[in-house]
């Protein structure tokens, strides 16, 4: 986490540094067009990661499904089905993180139960 006055693309370096410690086998990432530029080069030089920027075409109007971006939107929708996550009730970020984990576990358990 970082302060609110730091742009996402600037805070991404800190996030990716922490991510490199947790995800040692990571090689390819996708990011929004707002992260284009320095971050792509930095990720390649610092960690040998390929950071692919998913951009929307300037020729298209209206809603268009973009590659890989729908995964994030779909996940937010699934998590949003949990009332506790529909509002910002938590005081600590760690509490919010725990609720996201619980919502994800609930989703996976429901899928496993349907598969059997």
WOKA-V815820 format. One record per residue. N is the residue number from 1. RES is the residue in three letters. PSI is psi in degrees with one decimal (NA if undefined). Layout:
BEGIN
n->N res->RES psi->PSI
n->N res->RES psi->PSI
END
This chain:
BEGIN
n->1 res->UNK psi->150.4
n->2 res->UNK psi->172.0
n->3 res->UNK psi->157.5
n->4 res->UNK psi->-19.4
n->5 res->UNK psi->6.8
n->6 res->UNK psi->127.4
n->7 res->UNK psi->149.1
n->8 res->UNK psi->-43.7
n->9 res->UNK psi->-28.2
n->10 res->UNK psi->-38.1
n->11 res->UNK psi->-15.7
n->12 res->UNK psi->-32.1
n->13 res->UNK psi->-45.5
n->14 res->UNK psi->-42.7
n->15 res->UNK psi->-45.7
n->16 res->UNK psi->-32.0
n->17 res->UNK psi->-44.6
n->18 res->UNK psi->-37.8
n->19 res->UNK psi->-35.4
n->20 res->UNK psi->-29.2
n->21 res->UNK psi->-32.5
n->22 res->UNK psi->-35.3
n->23 res->UNK psi->81.1
n->24 res->UNK psi->-19.9
n->25 res->UNK psi->6.9
n->26 res->UNK psi->133.2
n->27 res->UNK psi->-25.1
n->28 res->UNK psi->132.5
n->29 res->UNK psi->153.4
n->30 res->UNK psi->143.2
n->31 res->UNK psi->159.5
n->32 res->UNK psi->160.4
n->33 res->UNK psi->-23.0
n->34 res->UNK psi->-14.8
n->35 res->UNK psi->5.3
n->36 res->UNK psi->157.8
n->37 res->UNK psi->-127.3
n->38 res->UNK psi->-40.1
n->39 res->UNK psi->-36.7
n->40 res->UNK psi->-47.0
n->41 res->UNK psi->-43.2
n->42 res->UNK psi->-43.9
n->43 res->UNK psi->-38.0
n->44 res->UNK psi->-46.3
n->45 res->UNK psi->-42.4
n->46 res->UNK psi->-38.7
n->47 res->UNK psi->0.7
n->48 res->UNK psi->36.4
n->49 res->UNK psi->147.4
n->50 res->UNK psi->117.2
n->51 res->UNK psi->107.2
n->52 res->UNK psi->124.6
n->53 res->UNK psi->123.2
n->54 res->UNK psi->108.1
n->55 res->UNK psi->151.2
n->56 res->UNK psi->139.9
n->57 res->UNK psi->139.9
n->58 res->UNK psi->-19.7
n->59 res->UNK psi->-19.7
n->60 res->UNK psi->138.0
n->61 res->UNK psi->153.2
n->62 res->UNK psi->-167.4
n->63 res->UNK psi->132.1
n->64 res->UNK psi->131.9
n->65 res->UNK psi->122.6
n->66 res->UNK psi->144.7
n->67 res->UNK psi->137.1
n->68 res->UNK psi->-26.1
n->69 res->UNK psi->-29.3
n->70 res->UNK psi->-25.7
n->71 res->UNK psi->-44.0
n->72 res->UNK psi->-47.0
n->73 res->UNK psi->-40.7
n->74 res->UNK psi->-41.9
n->75 res->UNK psi->-42.3
n->76 res->UNK psi->-37.4
n->77 res->UNK psi->-44.9
n->78 res->UNK psi->-44.3
n->79 res->UNK psi->-32.0
n->80 res->UNK psi->-15.7
n->81 res->UNK psi->-9.3
n->82 res->UNK psi->118.8
n->83 res->UNK psi->-38.0
n->84 res->UNK psi->-28.3
n->85 res->UNK psi->-6.5
n->86 res->UNK psi->-20.0
n->87 res->UNK psi->161.5
n->88 res->UNK psi->83.6
n->89 res->UNK psi->-23.0
n->90 res->UNK psi->145.3
n->91 res->UNK psi->-34.0
n->92 res->UNK psi->140.6
n->93 res->UNK psi->-33.7
n->94 res->UNK psi->-32.2
n->95 res->UNK psi->-42.7
n->96 res->UNK psi->-41.3
n->97 res->UNK psi->-41.5
n->98 res->UNK psi->-41.2
n->99 res->UNK psi->-36.9
n->100 res->UNK psi->-42.7
n->101 res->UNK psi->-44.9
n->102 res->UNK psi->-41.8
n->103 res->UNK psi->-39.4
n->104 res->UNK psi->-41.0
n->105 res->UNK psi->-43.8
n->106 res->UNK psi->-44.9
n->107 res->UNK psi->-46.1
n->108 res->UNK psi->-40.0
n->109 res->UNK psi->-39.1
n->110 res->UNK psi->-39.3
n->111 res->UNK psi->-40.2
n->112 res->UNK psi->-38.3
n->113 res->UNK psi->-36.7
n->114 res->UNK psi->-31.4
n->115 res->UNK psi->-19.2
n->116 res->UNK psi->NA
END
